[in-house]
């Protein structure tokens, strides 16, 4: 049996994400005083008195006549959350009272036929008397005063929510579901959410022709050729000097956190622009974090001449020369062209990322390197590598025992890495080299 699901809904800026963070005892949901910070729905684990369930944070539901370009898609995401939920927490702003937008949300939740809990948020003084009659007009039951920012009333709310959830027949979920974590990263408006929707084969992520559509890092599980894959769509990462809003700063942090837990990063590049300096920096971040990487050249259907193709590939070779081992895939997320190749490449590099090369194979390579005579010398000292072994994976770490580790320079490290890559299949994964004196045991 799966965990029960509770959806948090309401109009914009009533404190839904603050409540999610309070109930889930986390800081996962981005909170800001601006309207419309949350757009895609996001999922958060919650536990109350030993009863586990999942919270869904949703974007603010606005009037169908709203001029906000994102409003229809945010509304659609919230409706999906209501359909998925076993119970709904409807949040209104107690400092404002009932608005027309609240009435709009009330119509949505009444149509869901699910248990609904009306929460009047921002009642920060627990001694304050709530004018309940004003909220009965919404027609969704007894209003309950609460302060998400201070925590007043959250315990009573959770008691009532737990009582309304389906009976606990005993469900077991493994701590690790074995899914491959794939983070989709890139600059704003390069097609990350379009690619995520195409791979998930449903409209899971909001897409618009505006930079900054995605703010949170949002997960979805898919199955592809019997492989379980967790896709994480991240906010577009700008240069730090261009991150002006608090919301963008938190989006950047969420994106970096997604990279930290990813096995594979899909770096999405706009082919019509070519590989930029910011793409190069994002690649460097992924390499530093030890992720396997696939470069996804999106909007390839718009590259209609050989000259344009040559220009894109030249920018790829120039900007990504430090990670020439990363494969690239030409796709169109809009039309779906070659998108299956993205998942095939992700699985291939993930296998290389986690592989374990046998010590005899590695020492055969060391013997060949030694016999070739390529080494480092300085003041009558000569480097000699005695043996090596793989001491880590994700990414692969190779440790070499030698007579003089201090002689090893960047040129020799690059030489040895190139020999490793020429001998073993390490496509798509960074590697780490460690050099130790031969009398060191570890």
N, C-alpha and C positions, 0 to 999 in steps of 0.2 A: 504494500500500500504506500502511495506517495504521501508526502507531507501535505496537510491542508494548506490552503492559500487564502490570504487576506489582502484585499486591494485597498489602498489609500487613495481616495479621490476627492476632488473639490475644484473650485475655480482657482486661477493663478494667485500665488502669493498669500495663501492662508496658513502656510506652515506645514504642508504635507511632508516635505523632505526632512524638516526638523523633527517632526513626529516619528518618521521612519528611523532616523538616527537615534532618537530617544528609546524607542521600543526595541530596536535591534542592538542597542548598546554599542554603536559604532559611529564612525564619521564617513561612511561610504558615500552617502547621498550629498551632492553639492547643494549648499544652502547659501542664498544671497537675497538681499532685499528687493532685487529687481524681479519683475514679472517674467514668467516663461523660462526660468533657468533650466528646469527639468523638461525634457522633450520626449525621449524614448522611455518606455517603461523599464524599470530595473528591479532586480530580485535580491532580497536580503533575508538571511536566516535569522530566526527569532526563537527564543525559548522563554517560556513563562511557567514557573513551578513544575519543571520537568516535561512540559508539553511543547514539542517543537512544531513550528509552522513556518511558512514563507510569506514575507511581506512583499507586496508589489508597490513600488513608488511610481506614480504616474504624473504626466504633465497636467497643467491646469486646463480644465474644460472651459472653453469660452463659447459665447453665443455663436450660432451658425452664421450670424451676420458679421462676425468679427473680420476686420481687415488684415489681421495678422496672417502672413503667408503660411505660417506653420500651424495655425489653429485647426484646420480640418484634419491634418495628419495626427496632431496631438490628441484630438478628440477620438480619432479612430484607435489609437494606441490605448487610450483609457477604456474604451468600450471592450477591446480585447481583454484587458485586465479584469473587467467586471465579469466577462464570460468565463474566464479561468477561475475566478475566485469562489470560495465556499462562503465567504462573508465579506462585507464591504464596510469600511470606515469612511464616512462622509464628513469632511472637515470644512467648517465655516469659520469666519473671522469674527470673534466676539467683540472686537473693538470697533467694528463697522456695522454689524447687524446684517439682516437678510438683504441680499441684492438680487437684481434680475438674473445675474449669472448663477447665483446659488439656486434660484428657481429652475434654471436650465439643467444644472447638475442633478437636482432632485428628480426631475422627469426621467433622466437617464437611469438613476439608481432604482427608482420605483419600477421601471420596466424590466429590471434584471431579475426580479422575483427572488432575490437572495436576502438573507438577514442583513439589515443595515443598522449601523450604529452612528448616530448623529453626534459629532464632537464639536463643541463650541470652543475654539482655540483662542489663545492669547488672553485668557482670564488669569492673569498673573497673581492676583490676590485671592488666596483660597477662601477668605472670609466674605468675598463679594457675593451678592445675591444675583443670580442669573434671571433675566427677564425671559422666562421660558415660553410665554405665550407667543412671542414674536417668532420663535423657531418652529412651533407646532404647525405653522402655516405651510411648512415645507412638506408635510405629510409623510415623514419617514420615521416617526416614532419619537421617543423621549430624548430631548437634548441633554447632553452631559458636558458640564464645564470642565475645562482642561487647560493646562499650560504646557505645551510641548517643550518650550525653552527651559522651564524650571522643573518640570516633571510632575506637577500637581495633577492628580486625577488619573495618571496613566495606569497605575496599578488596578484601580477599579475598572477601567476600560478593558484591560487585558483579561481580568476575571470574567467579564461578560462575553468577550470575544471567544475565549476558550470554551465557555459553556455552550456556545452556539455552533461550534465546529463539529464535523462528523465524529462519531465515536472512534476512539483510538483502539484499533484492532491489532496494534503492534506492527509498526513498519520499521524496516531496517534499510538504511542506505549506507553503502560503504563510504569510508572517509575519502577514499580515492576511487573515482569511477573509471580510472584508466584512460580518460579522454586526453587527446593531444591538444594542448593549449596553443592556439594560433591567434596572435594579436595582429590586427590590421592597422598599420601605422602610415603616416604620410602628412604632407602639408594640408591646410584646409582646402576643401573643394576639389580634390583630385579624384573623387569617386569611391572613397572607402565604404561608405554606407551602401552605395549601389552595388559594389562587389559583395558586401556581406549579405545583402538581400538576395542577390543572384545565387550565391553559394548555399544559402539557407532555403532557397526556393520558396520564399514567402516575404511579404512586406513587414519585416521585423524592425527595420531601422528607418527613421524619417530621412527622406532625401529631398533636397531643394537646390536650386541653382544659386545658393548664397553660401559664402564661406561661414563656417562656425555653426552649421546645423546641429552637429553632434556635440554635446558638452560632457556627458559622463562616458566612462568606458562600460559598454553594455555587452553582456554575455548571451550567447544562444548555443544550444547543443544541436549538432547535426550528425547524421550517420551517412558515410560515403564509402561504398564498397566494403561494408562490414567494419569500417573504422569509425570510432566515436571521436568527434572533433568538437572542441569548444571554441567557437569564434568570438573574439573580443573586438568590437568596433570601437575605436578610440577617437577622441576629439583631434582635429587637425592641430598639429604642433607648429606654432609660429616661432620666429626668432624671439629670444627673450626681450629684446628691445621693443618688440611690437606687441608684447603681452601687456595691454593697458588695464584691462578690467580684472577685478578679483575673480570673476567667473572664469575668465580665460586662464588665470593662474591655476585655479583648482583643476580645470580641465587638463592642463599640462601635467600637473602632479598625478592625476588619475591615469593619464597616458603612460607616464613613466612607470607607475606601479603595474600597469598591464604588461609592459615590457619585462618587468622584473619576474613575473610569474609565467611568462610565455616560454614554450619550447621552441616555437617558430614565429618569426616576424615576417609578415608580408608587407614589404615597403612599396606602397602604391605611388607611382610617379605619373604625372600628366604628360603623355607623349607629345602633346601639342606645344608644350613649353620646353620639354627636355629635362635633363637631370640638373637640378639647381644646387646652389651652395647649401640650402636648408635640407634638401634631400641627403646630401653628403653628410651633414651633421647628424641627421636621424640615423643614418647607417652606422656612423661612429658610435652613437648611443647604444644601438642594438648589439654591435660587436663588443663593446665594453661590458655589456651585461651578459655576454656569452650565449646569445640566442642564435639558433640557426636562422638563415635569412633567404628569402626568395624576393627578387625585385620584380614587381608587377608593372609593366608598361601599359597603363590604361589609355583608353581613347585611341587605340591604334587604328580604328576604322576611319579616323579623321586624318591620318597620315597617308596622303594620296599620291605622293611622288617619291621617286628614288632619292631625290635631293633631301627631302624632309627626313626620310628614314636614315640616310647617312648622317644627318645632323644630330638626330636623336642618339644613334649608336656612338657617335663621336663624343657626345656629352657624357654618355654612360661610361665609356672607356676612360675619359679624362677625370671625371669626378669620383669614380668608384675604383680607381686603380689599386687602392689599398685593400680592396676586398674583391679582387677579380675572381675569386673562387665562388662568389654568389651567383647562382643561375638567374636568368631573366626570362620572363614569359610575356609575350605580346597578347593583349586581350582587349575586349570591349565589354565592360560591365553592363553598358546600356543594352547592347544587342545579345549579350551572352556568348559572344564569340570566344572560344578557347578557354572559357572559365574553368572547365574541368581540369585543364592542364595545371591550373594553380594548385588545386588540392593534390594532384599527383606529384607535383614538385615539392609541396609541403611535406608530404609523407616520405618522399625520398630523402630530403635533407634531414628530416627528423630521425630517420634510421641512421644516417651518418653521424648525426649529433650524439646519439646514444651508443654507438658501436664500441666494442672492446677489441682492440687489435692484439693478437697473441704476442707474447714476449719474444719467442724465437723468430717470428717474422720481422719484428722491429730490430732485433739484433743482427739479422741478415743484412738489413739496410745499413746499419752502422758499420758493419764489416766492409760493405761496398764503398761507403763514404771514406773510410780509413784507407782502403786500398787505392782509392782515386788520388790520394795525396792532398786533397783540399782540406786545409786546416788554417789555424791562426798562429802566428809566431810573433814574439816580442822579446828582444834582449836575451837571446839564446834559450828562450823558453818556447816550447811547442805544445799546442793543445792536442790532447789525445782523449777521445771519448772511449771509455771502456765498455759500457753496456747501457741499456735503457729499458724502460718498461712504461706501459700506460698506467698512470696512477689516478685517473679520474675520467669522467664522461659528462656530457651535457654542460659544457663542451668537452671534447677530448683533451686530456692533459697528459703530456709526455715528459717524464723525468729522465734525465741523462746524468750518469756519474762519470766524471772526468777528472783529470789531474789538476786543471787550473781553470775553474769557472770564471775567474776575473778576466781571462783573455777574450772571452766571447763578446763580440760586438754585434751591432744591429745587422751588419752585412752577413755575418755568419748565421745569425738566427734566420734571416730571410732565406739564405741558401738551404739550411736544413729544413725549413718549412716547405720550400718548393720541392725538395726531394721527397718529403713525406707525402705531399699531395700528389706527386707524380707516381708514387708507388702504391698508395692506398686511396680508396674512394672517400675523400673528405669534402666532396662538393657541398657547398651550402652551409658549412659549419666553421666557425672560428676554431682555432686550436690554441692551446697554451703550452709553452715550452719552459721547463724548469731544469736548471743545471746545478749539480751538486758535486762537491769534492768526493773522490772515490772512497774515502774513509768514513763518510757520513752514512749512517744506517738509514736515515729517513730524510 
